[in-house]
Amino acid sequence: MSFLIQFFQQPQKTAAKSVQTLDHIEKKRRLIAHLIIFIYFLLIFEGAIRKWVLPNQGRIIYFIRDPFVLLSYFLAFRYSLWPRPNFVFLLGIILGGMGILLGLFQILFSEQSTLFVFYGLRNYFFYLPLPFLMERVITKEMLTKLGKWTLYLFFPMLPLCFFQVISPRSSPINQGFGNDPETTFANLGVYGDIQRASGTFSFVVGIALFIACGLAFFMAFWIKMPHKKPIDKILIPLSGIAIFLTLLISGSRLAFFSCGIVIIFSLLAGFQSGQVRNTIIFIFYLFLVSVVAAFFATTIFTPIVEAMITRWTGAAGYEGDFLEIKRISDDLLRFIENMDFIPFWGLGIGSGSNAFGVLGNELPIYAEDDWSRHIVDFGPFIGLLYLLYRLFLLFYIGFKCWSATRKLRDPLPLTLFGFLSPVLFNGQISGQGTINGFNWLFAGFCLVASNKISLLQKTPFQMDQKI
């Protein structure tokens, strides 16, 4: 009799233990996911901390995200939550190993500073594993909530940008509270007394990318209309207006260019996901918003818009065309010319970064675009390998987003890829910290949005099999 009682009780104990184990794993997963979300918000507010909170520690705060990224990696290893490396992840690991070996060679046998080699390796490879970890630990529900909070941040961001635009270049709202030139932030200006907005970022490129990623979230939410709460039905449309107004006064050609690409991909996503009716309705509302924007452009924001037109016209005359086609084509082909002047082992990892020039160093060749920077840092062979890996990763994420948008009838994957594509394709991810952060975080968000089954929707058996 006792044997029969133990026989029937054993499965119940095993099942209860399995549930407890899964609950424990779920808590660990959520801990790492929240840590990565915190890293995303640090990316947005890092510049504000450097400018207005701790201006004298700006160079240290530049690396404020890195300890939390390292902690998320450590916890993932400790809790065995790293995904099994797929072919794309493995290629990145192998490429990282080659970069480390080359960096050691440059330290030992060239004049490149050890500090710059480590800084360069950080820019190239430190964040590379993050998207694959994000795909494992962040759920679509978390991504949706994060997207909504991104949209709501435009309510304070719009007036902040407006006051930055109309304030003098030397005002604290633009240059920060630093006491000397090394701790203040320069504003490039638009034209005359009109400044470029930077928002909570340390440089204008940050607000340009933030506007574009906010537009990607807004387009996806608007097309699919996932507004279960009445407050969302009010705040999300209002956030869309705030995004367009922030774009209007930004003074950034990059912001307009990036938003144009996002809109194109969003319309494709609407039709690809089967949300044809909502997409057509959005086109109608887009026309109305354009009319409203034109009204503000000719009334309240007239000085700002006129300054932008003057600047863009002058830049177009200098660069040869209004759409920057010549400048873009030059950036895409310059690395071929530079290969003739670079030794096989490169000029030194990190020597093409913005920090290298800020500290008074000079390169013998021009390498502002990222493709040329890879050749300068790694040399022709490994530099081309890294460039090909970027393009391969772009194709891999793009294919997943395109397929997921169609199968899941969800525009979010493809709209987010519309933001990521120009950044990953030729953005300065190895030279500028904010661009680097946006690139790798949104590569992860694209992979999360492309997951066919949400982690919260999986059965205990599926979770156990994956883990």
Disulfide bonds with the S-S distance in Angstrom:
none
